[in-house]
Amino acid sequence: MIASPEVAVLHLHLALEGELVTATEGEVLRLDERAERGPTPAAGEPLSVGHVVYVGAGGRLITSARAFDGGRRGRAHGFVDQTSVAAKPSRADVPRLLAELEALRRDAHGAGAGPLDLRPTPPDARERASAADFAFQNLVLEEARTLEERVARAARAVLLFTSGEAAVIAAEGLSLRGLIDLVRATGRPVQPHAVDHETIAALLGVVYGARPGPGAS
């Protein structure tokens, strides 16, 4: 937990290979392991696993791949490797997982019609905003587009990135049928990240573009 500057939450992000600082706006400071203020990252400096950067209220850290903002109160952004957010089980367990989910779907009458109680969308506006920030800042388009658009739109879900053996997927709420389709389509266990309706709509637009009209092919 970051104690100084006045930050209570550390936002974690997957470190990207070769990511460099390109510009900063407003107050942007590196933090050491004691959460003490350090220098402002200079253009051309790398962002690597273990680095923590504080972005003050209204500020921005811009890199060669994405941007991180400070929101209204300032935020600390930490960078981790894939093993830090890896999930169990492994890809080798996918056939067993699919069999178990299919059995559950058959046994639970009507279970595929409603949302699963996986990780409900946070009711608090600040938590919803934080969940949306995580989704957009960790979206890897090349990986997101490996998920077939038809499956993504049907499940109201977007593949953000792969973490170890798992597919980290932003979802508004998954039906049992949708979860089965996502596991089958990705060939990986699914680690859901709950977001709200507006965020999923925006993510689908970024990854796949505007939805075709009724007359489109």
C-alpha positions as CSV (number, residue, x, y, z in Angstrom):
1,M,0.0,0.0,0.0
2,I,1.3,3.5,-0.9
3,A,1.4,5.9,2.1
4,S,2.9,9.0,0.5
5,P,2.0,11.0,-1.5
6,E,-1.6,10.7,-0.3
7,V,-2.5,7.5,-2.2
8,A,-4.3,4.6,-0.5
9,V,-4.6,2.3,-3.6
10,L,-2.0,1.0,-5.9
11,H,-3.3,0.3,-9.4
12,L,-1.5,-2.7,-10.9
13,H,-0.7,-3.0,-14.6
14,L,0.9,-5.7,-16.7
15,A,4.4,-4.5,-17.7
16,L,4.9,-4.5,-21.5
17,E,8.2,-5.4,-23.0
18,G,10.1,-2.3,-24.3
19,E,7.6,0.2,-22.9
20,L,9.2,3.7,-22.6
21,V,8.1,7.0,-21.1
22,T,7.3,9.5,-23.9
23,A,5.9,12.4,-22.0
24,T,4.4,13.6,-18.6
25,E,1.8,16.2,-17.8
26,G,1.4,17.7,-14.4
27,E,2.8,16.0,-11.3
28,V,4.4,12.6,-12.2
29,L,6.9,11.1,-9.7
30,R,8.6,7.7,-9.3
31,L,8.1,6.1,-5.9
32,D,10.7,3.9,-4.2
33,E,10.0,0.8,-2.1
34,R,9.2,3.0,1.0
35,A,6.8,5.1,-1.1
36,E,9.1,8.1,-0.9
37,R,8.9,10.7,-3.7
38,G,11.5,10.3,-6.5
39,P,12.3,12.1,-9.7
40,T,9.9,12.7,-12.6
41,P,10.4,10.0,-15.2
42,A,12.2,11.4,-18.2
43,A,11.3,10.7,-21.9
44,G,13.0,7.5,-23.0
45,E,13.2,5.9,-19.6
46,P,11.8,2.4,-19.4
47,L,8.8,1.2,-17.4
48,S,9.6,-2.2,-16.0
49,V,8.4,-4.8,-13.6
50,G,8.6,-3.4,-10.0
51,H,8.4,0.2,-11.0
52,V,5.8,2.4,-9.2
53,V,4.9,5.9,-10.6
54,Y,2.6,8.4,-8.8
55,V,0.5,10.6,-11.1
56,G,-1.0,13.6,-9.4
57,A,-4.6,14.8,-9.7
58,G,-5.2,15.9,-13.3
59,G,-1.8,14.6,-14.5
60,R,-0.8,12.0,-17.1
61,L,2.0,9.6,-17.7
62,I,2.2,8.9,-21.4
63,T,4.2,5.9,-22.7
64,S,5.0,4.4,-26.0
65,A,2.0,2.0,-25.6
66,R,-0.6,3.7,-23.4
67,A,-1.4,6.5,-20.9
68,F,-2.0,6.6,-17.2
69,D,-3.9,9.4,-15.4
70,G,-4.1,10.7,-11.9
71,G,-7.9,11.0,-11.7
72,R,-9.3,13.6,-9.4
73,R,-7.2,12.7,-6.3
74,G,-4.0,11.2,-7.7
75,R,-3.1,7.6,-8.4
76,A,-0.1,5.3,-7.9
77,H,0.5,2.9,-10.8
78,G,2.6,-0.3,-10.3
79,F,3.9,-2.6,-13.0
80,V,4.0,-6.3,-12.6
81,D,4.8,-9.4,-14.6
82,Q,2.4,-12.0,-15.9
83,T,3.1,-14.4,-13.0
84,S,1.8,-11.8,-10.5
85,V,-1.7,-12.0,-12.0
86,A,-1.6,-15.5,-13.3
87,A,-4.7,-17.7,-12.6
88,K,-5.3,-21.3,-11.9
89,P,-6.2,-23.8,-13.4
90,S,-4.0,-24.3,-16.4
91,R,-4.8,-24.7,-20.1
92,A,-4.4,-28.4,-19.7
93,D,-7.4,-28.4,-17.5
94,V,-9.7,-26.8,-20.1
95,P,-11.3,-30.1,-21.3
96,R,-12.2,-30.9,-17.7
97,L,-13.5,-27.4,-17.0
98,L,-15.7,-27.5,-20.1
99,A,-17.1,-30.9,-19.2
100,E,-17.9,-29.7,-15.7
101,L,-19.5,-26.5,-17.0
102,E,-21.6,-28.4,-19.5
103,A,-22.7,-30.8,-16.8
104,L,-23.7,-27.9,-14.6
105,R,-25.6,-26.3,-17.4
106,R,-27.6,-29.5,-18.0
107,D,-28.3,-30.0,-14.4
108,A,-29.3,-26.4,-13.5
109,H,-32.6,-25.7,-15.2
110,G,-32.5,-22.3,-16.9
111,A,-29.0,-21.5,-15.6
112,G,-27.9,-20.3,-19.0
113,A,-30.5,-17.6,-19.2
114,G,-29.3,-15.3,-16.4
115,P,-26.0,-13.8,-15.3
116,L,-23.7,-15.9,-13.2
117,D,-22.6,-14.6,-9.8
118,L,-19.0,-14.5,-10.8
119,R,-17.8,-11.1,-9.8
120,P,-20.7,-8.6,-9.8
121,T,-20.2,-5.1,-11.1
122,P,-19.1,-2.8,-8.2
123,P,-22.0,-0.7,-7.0
124,D,-19.8,2.2,-6.0
125,A,-19.2,4.7,-8.7
126,R,-15.5,5.1,-7.8
127,E,-14.9,1.4,-7.9
128,R,-16.7,1.2,-11.3
129,A,-14.4,3.9,-12.6
130,S,-11.3,2.1,-11.3
131,A,-12.5,-1.1,-12.9
132,A,-13.0,0.7,-16.2
133,D,-9.5,2.3,-15.9
134,F,-7.9,-1.1,-15.4
135,A,-9.7,-2.5,-18.5
136,F,-8.7,0.2,-20.8
137,Q,-5.1,0.6,-19.6
138,N,-4.5,-3.1,-19.8
139,L,-6.2,-3.8,-23.1
140,V,-3.8,-5.5,-25.6
141,L,-5.5,-5.1,-28.9
142,E,-3.6,-7.8,-30.7
143,E,-4.7,-10.4,-28.1
144,A,-8.2,-9.0,-27.8
145,R,-8.8,-9.5,-31.5
146,T,-8.0,-13.2,-31.3
147,L,-11.4,-13.6,-29.7
148,E,-14.0,-14.0,-32.4
149,E,-16.3,-10.9,-32.5
150,R,-19.4,-13.0,-32.5
151,V,-18.5,-14.7,-29.3
152,A,-17.4,-11.5,-27.6
153,R,-20.6,-9.6,-28.5
154,A,-22.9,-12.6,-27.5
155,A,-21.2,-12.9,-24.1
156,R,-20.9,-9.1,-23.6
157,A,-17.2,-9.7,-22.9
158,V,-13.8,-8.5,-24.2
159,L,-10.5,-10.3,-23.9
160,L,-8.1,-7.8,-22.3
161,F,-4.9,-9.9,-22.2
162,T,-3.6,-13.4,-21.5
163,S,-1.9,-13.8,-18.1
164,G,0.1,-17.0,-17.7
165,E,-2.4,-19.7,-18.6
166,A,-5.5,-17.6,-18.2
167,A,-7.5,-15.3,-20.4
168,V,-8.3,-12.1,-18.4
169,I,-11.7,-11.0,-19.7
170,A,-13.7,-7.9,-18.9
171,A,-17.4,-8.8,-18.6
172,E,-20.6,-7.1,-17.8
173,G,-22.0,-10.3,-16.4
174,L,-21.7,-13.8,-17.8
175,S,-24.3,-16.4,-18.4
176,L,-23.2,-20.0,-18.0
177,R,-23.5,-20.4,-21.8
178,G,-21.3,-17.3,-22.3
179,L,-18.6,-18.6,-19.9
180,I,-18.5,-22.0,-21.7
181,D,-18.3,-20.2,-25.1
182,L,-15.4,-18.0,-23.8
183,V,-13.4,-20.9,-22.4
184,R,-13.9,-22.9,-25.6
185,A,-13.1,-19.9,-27.9
186,T,-9.9,-19.0,-26.0
187,G,-8.8,-22.5,-25.1
188,R,-7.9,-21.1,-21.7
189,P,-9.4,-20.8,-18.2
190,V,-11.2,-17.5,-17.9
191,Q,-10.4,-14.9,-15.2
192,P,-13.3,-12.4,-15.2
193,H,-12.9,-8.7,-14.5
194,A,-16.3,-7.1,-13.8
195,V,-17.1,-3.8,-15.5
196,D,-20.4,-1.9,-16.2
197,H,-22.5,-1.8,-19.3
198,E,-21.0,1.4,-20.6
199,T,-17.5,0.1,-20.3
200,I,-18.2,-3.1,-22.2
201,A,-19.9,-1.1,-24.9
202,A,-16.9,1.1,-25.3
203,L,-14.4,-1.8,-25.2
204,L,-16.4,-3.7,-27.9
205,G,-16.2,-0.5,-30.0
206,V,-12.5,-0.1,-29.6
207,V,-11.7,-3.8,-30.4
208,Y,-14.2,-4.5,-33.1
209,G,-15.5,-1.2,-34.3
210,A,-19.1,0.0,-34.5
211,R,-21.6,-2.7,-34.6
212,P,-23.0,-3.3,-38.1
213,G,-26.5,-2.1,-38.8
214,P,-29.4,-4.5,-39.4
215,G,-28.8,-4.5,-43.2
216,A,-25.1,-5.1,-43.0
217,S,-23.6,-8.4,-44.1
